[in-house]
Amino acid sequence: MSGKKSIKYSEIKAKLGIVSNNKMGDDVAYFTHYLQNTDTKDSIYYIEQAERFIAEQCDKLGLDKERVAKEFTNVDWSEVPFPPVKNPKFTFIDLFAGIGGMRIAFQNLGGKCVYSNEWQPYAKITYEANFGEVPFGDITKVDANTIPNHQVLLAGFPCQPFSIAGVSKKNALGREHGFKDLTQGTLFFDIVRILEAKNTPVFLLENVKNLISHDKGNTFKIIKGTLEDLGYTIYPKVLDGKYFVPQHRERILIAGFRDKTFNHNEKFDFPEMPKPTAIVRDIILNEVDKKYTLTDKLWNYLQNYAIKHKEKGNGFGFGLVDFDGITRTISARYYKDGSEALIPQKGKNPRRLTPRECANLQGFPPEFIIPVSDNQGYRQFGNSVVRPLIQAVGEKLVKSLLSANEPPKSKKSVR
Ligand SMILES: C[S@@+](CC[C@H](N)C(=O)[O-])C[C@H]1O[C@@H](n2cnc3c(N)ncnc32)[C@H](O)[C@@H]1O
């Protein structure tokens, strides 16, 4: 970058009156994506709407729009914990981004995120605080051509059943259909149409382990068939986060390589899992506010509930953690009662993990900012990924991507 004076991201926000709140819509998404890409060719995807937004805000605030727009071309990201990667080795997009667990992993591997999408307002707040970028909203409304070319697509998409209703009608009319037809109207279909429109060379999808058995195996069969019909070789594997963090968390990861790009030479393999050494003691804080201790009412309720279920022969109740062991899977419902993982306390009722401890349990770095309420924080970390597991898989995936005989060049995706 030139010797031009830089401006801090927070100063830009203050100047344009941008407030981090749950009303951050696509205008701010365009603007922040533009800021992240002022020095790359991908700015063309965002510049028009960003300039319109700057002009509107300047008009409202009585500022000189031309001068202001020029100031924004050299952004100082030093206050943002996970700023855009300079001189990237590859590019990626972050779909169903949540709070960006997959993004941190792939930035750590040298990738630059050129597009993010997440519609949940509070997840957007957390995302913006950590990356200086507001994700775009509702993926079902996004035209795939407005997404920059990229080398890796990341998506931890929600699991939905596929309806076969419309297909039998099409069959009756004698129309040909592939697996793709079966995915219409689902969020997986949105991944498919982006892969198809952008000819994405590599993807990594993440989902619950149940995806394999969901709807008697039908869901996974359709996902696999659709991706193969699209011309990808896929590698699915269930992996447990416990090899990296003190949490039992099994998730299916599906890596995919485009046959036209790699010609089946990708040589991808999932990593060997390291020896599990992480224990709960490693992730808990020394001093914790008393608000995290369960009330007598809730603690009694959980104990009675557990007794009732034991009598019925169901093992599931609350989980008191062993400091030298690992926890159960933290889910988005942890905020309700914390029953999946309770910390025993001497002479007191047990307590929940704090949101920061949940961040630790998912392998998020300590500099990760949690700007939302405890309840939102629990939901966000419960929905997220074991960051070091994603990074270990990502390392193999990026190695295959970069060492392929034929790097992706024809689709304008290499800078
Ligand atoms: C399982 S979470 C993924 C979390 C992410 N991997 C992380 O590290 O935080 C799935 C996300 O998809 C988002 N989502 C669901 N439907 C969406 C839609 N139509 N458009 C955009 N995002 C959507 C949800 O809000 C949720 O945050």
The ligand as a Gaussian input file, in Angstrom:
#p B3LYP/6-31G(d) Opt

LIG

0 1
 C      -24.777000     -24.710000      12.351000
 S      -24.728000     -22.980000      12.228000
 C      -23.099000     -22.723000      11.533000
 C      -22.145000     -22.087000      12.516000
 C      -20.749000     -21.749000      12.009000
 N      -20.077000     -22.862000      11.375000
 C      -19.885000     -21.201000      13.157000
 O      -18.713000     -21.527000      13.285000
 O      -20.394000     -20.404000      13.966000
 C      -25.793000     -22.673000      10.870000
 C      -26.046000     -21.188000      10.597000
 O      -26.850000     -21.040000       9.430000
 C      -27.593000     -19.832000       9.593000
 N      -28.698000     -19.808000       8.617000
 C      -29.811000     -20.573000       8.607000
 N      -30.595000     -20.252000       7.571000
 C      -29.982000     -19.251000       6.892000
 C      -30.316000     -18.486000       5.713000
 N      -31.440000     -18.690000       5.049000
 N      -29.429000     -17.549000       5.305000
 C      -28.286000     -17.322000       5.978000
 N      -27.920000     -18.016000       7.103000
 C      -28.761000     -18.956000       7.549000
 C      -28.051000     -19.908000      11.055000
 O      -28.417000     -18.628000      11.552000
 C      -26.808000     -20.494000      11.730000
 O      -25.995000     -19.501000      12.287000

